[in-house]
Amino acid sequence: MDYLRCEPFAFDLASRQLFRENEPIELTSKEFELALYLFENREAVISRKKLLEAVWETTADIHTRTVDAHVSRLRQKLQLDSTRWQICSIYKHGYSLRETTTIITTDVPEKRLSETEYEA
């Protein structure tokens, strides 16, 4: 497998290049590895410890904000706010790359509670 596709992104694994809608995104080596790891493990909650071990190949016994800083830069460079993907911060656990969905609602009349229903 030479490519990993998660529209609008495509990872060229041979050249270690990431594309968004066929336009290359400039990433450092660690940013590419982090993005690839997150997309390969999309929807999973991944601890900072696991990310340090997998991407930086270091033990997670050290206190560092490296993962947080790289995730922040990755969000900006990938412009995730304008795609269907989102890196979610999971409090006290780590991160999860999730596919966002748009909820389409129809015009449904709003039922208002009467004063007696509201007090009950």
C-alpha positions in Angstrom: 0.0 0.0 0.0 1.6 3.2 -1.1 -1.2 5.6 -0.2 -3.6 6.1 2.7 -6.7 8.0 1.7 -9.0 9.8 4.2 -10.7 12.4 2.1 -9.8 15.2 1.6 -6.3 13.9 2.7 -4.0 11.4 1.0 -0.7 10.2 2.5 2.0 9.2 0.0 3.8 6.7 2.1 6.8 6.3 -0.3 7.6 10.0 -0.5 6.3 10.7 3.0 4.2 13.5 1.7 0.7 14.5 2.8 -1.8 16.1 0.3 -5.1 17.9 0.9 -7.3 17.9 -2.2 -4.1 17.1 -4.2 -2.2 20.1 -2.8 0.9 19.2 -0.8 1.0 20.2 2.9 4.4 21.1 4.3 5.1 19.1 7.4 8.1 18.2 9.4 9.1 14.6 9.7 7.5 14.3 13.2 4.3 16.1 12.0 4.0 13.7 9.2 4.5 10.7 11.5 2.0 12.1 14.0 -0.6 12.8 11.3 -0.2 9.3 9.8 -0.4 7.6 13.2 -3.6 9.5 14.0 -5.2 8.7 10.6 -4.2 5.1 10.9 -5.8 4.9 14.3 -8.8 7.2 13.6 -11.6 7.0 16.1 -9.4 5.5 18.8 -8.4 7.3 21.9 -4.6 7.5 22.0 -2.7 8.5 25.1 0.1 11.0 25.1 2.3 8.2 26.3 1.4 6.0 23.3 2.0 8.9 20.9 5.4 9.6 22.5 6.4 6.0 22.1 5.1 5.5 18.6 6.1 8.8 17.0 9.1 10.0 19.1 10.3 6.5 20.0 10.9 7.6 23.6 9.7 6.4 27.0 6.8 8.4 28.3 8.2 8.6 31.8 9.1 12.2 31.1 6.8 15.2 31.5 6.7 17.0 28.2 4.3 19.2 26.2 5.8 18.0 22.9 2.7 16.0 21.9 0.4 18.9 22.7 2.5 21.4 20.7 2.7 19.1 17.7 -1.1 18.4 17.7 -1.8 22.2 17.9 0.5 22.8 14.8 -1.0 19.8 13.0 -4.6 21.2 13.5 -3.5 24.5 11.9 -1.5 23.0 9.0 -4.2 20.5 8.1 -6.9 23.2 8.5 -9.0 20.6 10.2 -11.7 23.2 11.1 -12.7 23.2 7.4 -12.7 19.4 6.8 -14.7 16.5 8.1 -11.9 15.5 10.5 -11.2 16.8 13.9 -8.5 16.0 16.5 -10.4 15.8 19.8 -8.6 16.4 23.1 -9.7 13.7 25.5 -9.3 15.0 29.1 -6.7 13.1 31.1 -6.4 10.5 28.3 -4.9 12.0 25.1 -6.3 12.5 21.6 -8.6 11.0 19.1 -9.0 11.8 15.4 -12.6 11.7 14.6 -14.8 12.1 11.6 -17.3 14.8 12.1 -20.8 14.4 10.7 -23.4 17.0 9.9 -26.7 16.6 11.4 -29.5 17.6 9.1 -32.8 18.5 10.8 -36.1 19.2 9.2 -38.5 21.9 10.4 -40.3 20.2 13.2 -42.8 22.3 15.1 -41.5 23.0 18.6 -43.7 21.7 21.4 -44.0 24.2 24.1 -44.7 23.1 27.6 -47.6 24.6 29.4 -46.9 26.2 32.8 -48.3 23.1 34.6 -46.2 20.7 32.6 -43.1 22.8 33.2 -43.6 22.9 37.0 -44.1 19.1 37.2 
